[in-house]
Amino acid sequence: MIIDAHQHFWDPQQADYPWMQGPDMAPIRRAFGPADLAPLLQASGIHASIVVQCRSSTEETEDFLHLASVTPFIAGVVGWADLTNPAIGEEIDRLRSLPGGGKLVGIRHQVHDEANPGWLLRADVQRGLAAVFARDLAYDLLVRSRELPAAIATAQALPNGRFVLDHAAKPPIATGFDRLWAERVAQLATRGNVWCKISGLATEAVWSDWDADSLFPVMAHIALRFGEDRLIFGSDWPVCLLAGSYEMTKAALDTCLLRLGPEFHRKAFGPNALAAYQLKAVATDD
């Protein structure tokens, strides 16, 4: 089963997305839903996807779970829940009781938007993460270089948790190979309970001037550090449309992964996502 482990749905007419402001975001400031993604998956030979939270809202998570309950290709939902809530465990239990709740596979928060780079290390956040892992969910790390030290310490403090690093911690590809990012990602990779999504890389490059070659130095670094068993493909659709089409995004990652070796390619497109998120089988239409 070939999996796109990172995609989004949204409707700016129905909810606010603070990160979607400004003229640069205009191309994606419209509704995107399953009917938009389905033909792209089919054309690219992808059988299933994981839909990932876009805003700090349990209502959005409820909506995604409902979509998952009626959309066969959605294999999992990475939703949002307030990690600082003392009753987060009960909130997760409630979400799991909803239609589609069995497809809740992870939780995420926009950590890189927090003023405090050590937000993950707060006692209430650590308690919330422990509740997430006690319910056998993964936690997606949405961080940049600034927040990586806290992510490293958190992965070490919670060795039984499954962490998934989104977008390879957003390396600033547009300005060249960043040594600080590289050193901190390498430290995080020493924690065996962390997987890395090779998603969102094109939008960290120069949107109008990138290709597989411009992404490959970052890919080679994370491949060396995480190995073939911990890289996961994700399109980051529809955010990826800022830099190119779904087909362009997948083709570039295809090229990079095949350059690394056939096992990197095979495992990144399915087996590693199954392991990180402990996905159940999904129905697919061939």
C-alpha positions as CSV (number, residue, x, y, z in Angstrom):
1,M,0.0,0.0,0.0
2,I,1.5,3.3,-1.1
3,I,0.7,6.2,1.3
4,D,0.8,9.9,1.2
5,A,1.4,10.5,5.0
6,H,0.9,14.3,5.0
7,Q,-1.9,16.2,3.4
8,H,-4.5,18.8,4.4
9,F,-8.1,19.8,3.9
10,W,-9.5,23.3,4.7
11,D,-12.1,25.9,3.8
12,P,-11.2,29.5,4.6
13,Q,-14.8,30.5,4.2
14,Q,-15.7,28.3,7.2
15,A,-12.8,28.9,9.6
16,D,-9.7,31.1,10.2
17,Y,-6.2,30.0,9.3
18,P,-3.8,32.7,10.7
19,W,-0.8,31.2,8.8
20,M,-2.7,31.6,5.5
21,Q,-2.6,35.4,5.4
22,G,-0.8,37.6,2.9
23,P,-0.6,37.7,-0.9
24,D,1.8,34.8,-1.2
25,M,-0.8,32.4,0.2
26,A,-3.5,33.6,-2.3
27,P,-3.2,30.5,-4.6
28,I,-4.2,28.1,-1.8
29,R,-6.7,30.4,0.0
30,R,-9.7,28.4,-1.1
31,A,-11.5,25.2,-0.1
32,F,-9.7,21.9,-0.7
33,G,-11.5,18.6,0.1
34,P,-11.4,14.8,-0.6
35,A,-12.9,15.3,-4.1
36,D,-9.9,17.5,-5.0
37,L,-7.3,15.1,-3.8
38,A,-8.8,11.7,-5.0
39,P,-7.9,12.1,-8.7
40,L,-4.4,13.2,-7.8
41,L,-3.8,10.2,-5.6
42,Q,-5.2,7.9,-8.4
43,A,-3.0,9.5,-11.1
44,S,0.1,9.1,-8.9
45,G,-0.7,5.5,-7.9
46,I,-1.2,6.3,-4.2
47,H,-3.7,4.2,-2.3
48,A,-4.2,6.0,1.0
49,S,-3.4,9.3,2.8
50,I,-3.1,10.7,6.3
51,V,-4.9,14.1,6.8
52,V,-3.1,16.4,9.2
53,Q,-4.4,19.3,11.3
54,C,-4.2,22.8,10.0
55,R,-5.4,24.8,13.1
56,S,-5.7,24.5,16.8
57,S,-9.2,23.3,16.9
58,T,-10.9,20.1,18.2
59,E,-13.8,21.0,15.9
60,E,-11.5,20.6,12.9
61,T,-10.4,17.2,14.3
62,E,-14.0,16.1,14.6
63,D,-14.6,17.2,11.0
64,F,-11.6,15.2,9.8
65,L,-12.7,12.1,11.7
66,H,-16.1,12.4,10.0
67,L,-14.4,12.7,6.6
68,A,-12.3,9.7,7.4
69,S,-15.5,7.7,8.3
70,V,-16.9,8.3,4.8
71,T,-13.7,8.5,2.7
72,P,-12.1,5.1,2.0
73,F,-8.7,6.5,1.0
74,I,-8.1,8.3,4.4
75,A,-6.1,5.8,6.4
76,G,-5.5,8.1,9.4
77,V,-6.0,11.5,11.0
78,V,-3.4,13.5,12.8
79,G,-5.6,15.9,14.8
80,W,-5.3,18.6,17.4
81,A,-5.9,18.4,21.1
82,D,-4.8,20.9,23.8
83,L,-1.7,19.3,25.3
84,T,-2.0,21.7,28.3
85,N,-5.5,20.5,29.2
86,P,-5.4,18.4,32.4
87,A,-8.2,16.4,30.9
88,I,-6.5,15.7,27.5
89,G,-6.7,12.0,28.0
90,E,-10.5,12.2,28.3
91,E,-10.7,14.5,25.3
92,I,-8.8,12.0,23.2
93,D,-11.1,9.2,24.4
94,R,-14.1,11.3,23.4
95,L,-12.6,11.9,19.9
96,R,-12.0,8.2,19.5
97,S,-15.6,7.5,20.3
98,L,-16.9,9.6,17.4
99,P,-17.6,8.2,13.9
100,G,-14.2,7.8,12.3
101,G,-12.5,7.9,15.7
102,G,-10.7,4.6,15.0
103,K,-8.7,6.4,12.4
104,L,-7.2,8.9,14.9
105,V,-3.5,8.0,14.7
106,G,-1.7,11.1,16.0
107,I,-1.8,14.6,17.5
108,R,0.0,17.8,16.3
109,H,0.4,21.4,17.4
110,Q,2.1,24.3,15.6
111,V,5.0,24.4,18.0
112,H,7.1,26.6,15.8
113,D,4.5,29.4,16.2
114,E,4.9,29.4,20.0
115,A,6.9,32.4,21.4
116,N,8.8,30.1,23.8
117,P,11.3,27.8,21.9
118,G,11.2,25.5,24.8
119,W,7.4,25.1,24.8
120,L,7.6,21.3,24.4
121,L,9.5,21.1,27.7
122,R,6.7,22.8,29.8
123,A,5.5,20.4,32.6
124,D,1.9,20.6,31.4
125,V,2.9,19.9,27.8
126,Q,5.0,16.9,28.9
127,R,2.0,15.6,30.9
128,G,-0.2,16.0,27.8
129,L,2.3,14.1,25.6
130,A,2.4,11.3,28.1
131,A,-1.4,11.0,27.8
132,V,-1.1,10.9,24.0
133,F,1.4,8.1,24.2
134,A,-0.5,6.2,26.8
135,R,-3.3,6.0,24.2
136,D,-0.9,4.6,21.7
137,L,-1.0,7.6,19.4
138,A,1.9,9.2,17.6
139,Y,2.9,12.9,18.0
140,D,3.9,15.0,15.0
141,L,6.7,17.5,15.7
142,L,6.1,20.7,13.8
143,V,9.3,22.6,14.5
144,R,12.1,24.5,13.0
145,S,15.8,24.6,14.0
146,R,14.9,27.0,16.9
147,E,12.7,24.4,18.6
148,L,14.8,21.3,17.8
149,P,16.7,21.3,21.1
150,A,13.4,21.0,23.0
151,A,12.3,18.3,20.6
152,I,15.5,16.4,21.2
153,A,15.1,16.6,24.9
154,T,11.4,15.6,24.7
155,A,12.1,12.5,22.6
156,Q,14.7,11.5,25.1
157,A,12.4,12.1,28.1
158,L,9.6,10.0,26.5
159,P,11.4,7.1,24.9
160,N,8.3,5.0,24.6
161,G,6.5,7.6,22.5
162,R,6.4,7.6,18.7
163,F,7.4,11.0,17.3
164,V,7.2,12.0,13.6
165,L,9.2,15.1,12.5
166,D,7.2,17.0,10.0
167,H,8.8,18.5,6.9
168,A,12.3,17.5,8.2
169,A,12.1,20.5,10.5
170,K,11.8,22.9,7.6
171,P,15.4,23.4,6.5
172,P,15.9,26.8,4.8
173,I,16.7,25.3,1.4
174,A,16.2,28.7,-0.4
175,T,19.3,30.1,1.4
176,G,21.5,27.0,1.1
177,F,22.5,24.1,3.3
178,D,22.0,25.2,6.9
179,R,24.6,23.7,9.3
180,L,22.7,24.5,12.5
181,W,19.7,22.7,11.1
182,A,21.8,19.8,10.0
183,E,23.5,19.4,13.4
184,R,20.3,19.5,15.4
185,V,18.4,17.2,13.1
186,A,21.3,14.7,13.4
187,Q,21.0,14.9,17.2
188,L,17.3,14.2,17.0
189,A,17.8,11.3,14.7
190,T,19.9,9.5,17.3
191,R,16.6,9.0,19.2
192,G,15.3,5.8,17.7
193,N,11.6,6.7,18.4
194,V,11.6,9.5,15.9
195,W,10.6,9.2,12.2
196,C,11.1,12.0,9.6
197,K,8.7,13.1,7.0
198,I,10.2,14.1,3.7
199,S,7.4,16.6,3.1
200,G,7.2,20.3,2.6
201,L,10.7,20.6,1.2
202,A,9.8,22.3,-2.1
203,T,8.1,25.2,-0.3
204,E,11.3,25.7,1.7
205,A,13.2,26.1,-1.6
206,V,12.8,29.0,-4.0
207,W,9.2,28.4,-5.2
208,S,9.9,29.3,-8.8
209,D,13.3,27.7,-9.1
210,W,13.7,24.2,-7.6
211,D,14.0,20.6,-8.7
212,A,15.2,17.3,-7.3
213,D,18.8,18.3,-7.4
214,S,18.1,21.3,-5.1
215,L,16.3,19.1,-2.6
216,F,18.8,16.3,-2.7
217,P,21.5,17.6,-0.2
218,V,18.8,17.8,2.5
219,M,17.4,14.4,1.5
220,A,20.9,12.9,1.6
221,H,21.6,14.3,5.1
222,I,18.3,13.1,6.7
223,A,18.7,9.7,4.9
224,L,22.2,9.3,6.4
225,R,20.9,10.2,9.9
226,F,17.5,8.5,10.0
227,G,18.2,5.5,7.7
228,E,15.9,3.7,5.4
229,D,13.4,2.6,8.1
230,R,12.5,6.1,9.4
231,L,11.8,8.3,6.3
232,I,8.2,8.8,5.4
233,F,6.8,10.4,2.2
234,G,4.2,13.2,2.4
235,S,3.1,15.6,-0.3
236,D,2.0,18.4,2.0
237,W,-0.8,19.0,-0.5
238,P,-2.3,21.6,-1.0
239,V,0.5,23.7,0.5
240,C,2.9,22.2,-2.0
241,L,0.9,23.9,-4.8
242,L,2.7,27.1,-3.9
243,A,5.8,25.7,-5.4
244,G,4.5,23.2,-7.9
245,S,1.9,20.6,-8.7
246,Y,1.2,17.4,-6.8
247,E,2.8,15.5,-9.6
248,M,6.0,17.6,-9.6
249,T,6.3,17.2,-5.8
250,K,6.0,13.4,-5.9
251,A,8.3,13.1,-8.9
252,A,11.0,15.1,-7.2
253,L,10.8,12.9,-4.1
254,D,10.7,9.8,-6.3
255,T,13.9,10.9,-7.9
256,C,15.7,11.7,-4.6
257,L,14.6,8.5,-2.9
258,L,15.6,6.3,-5.9
259,R,19.0,8.0,-5.9
260,L,19.4,7.0,-2.3
261,G,18.5,3.4,-3.1
262,P,15.5,1.2,-3.9
263,E,14.8,0.3,-0.2
264,F,14.7,4.0,0.8
265,H,12.1,4.5,-1.9
266,R,10.0,1.4,-1.1
267,K,9.9,2.0,2.6
268,A,9.3,5.7,2.5
269,F,6.1,5.2,0.4
270,G,4.3,2.9,2.8
271,P,6.0,0.6,5.3
272,N,7.5,3.3,7.4
273,A,4.2,5.2,7.7
274,L,2.5,2.0,8.7
275,A,5.0,1.5,11.5
276,A,5.1,5.1,12.7
277,Y,1.3,5.5,12.9
278,Q,0.4,1.9,13.3
279,L,-2.1,2.2,10.5
280,K,-4.9,-0.3,10.0
281,A,-5.7,-1.6,6.5
282,V,-7.9,0.7,4.4
283,A,-10.2,0.0,1.6
284,T,-8.9,1.2,-1.8
285,D,-10.6,1.5,-5.2
286,D,-8.4,0.2,-8.0
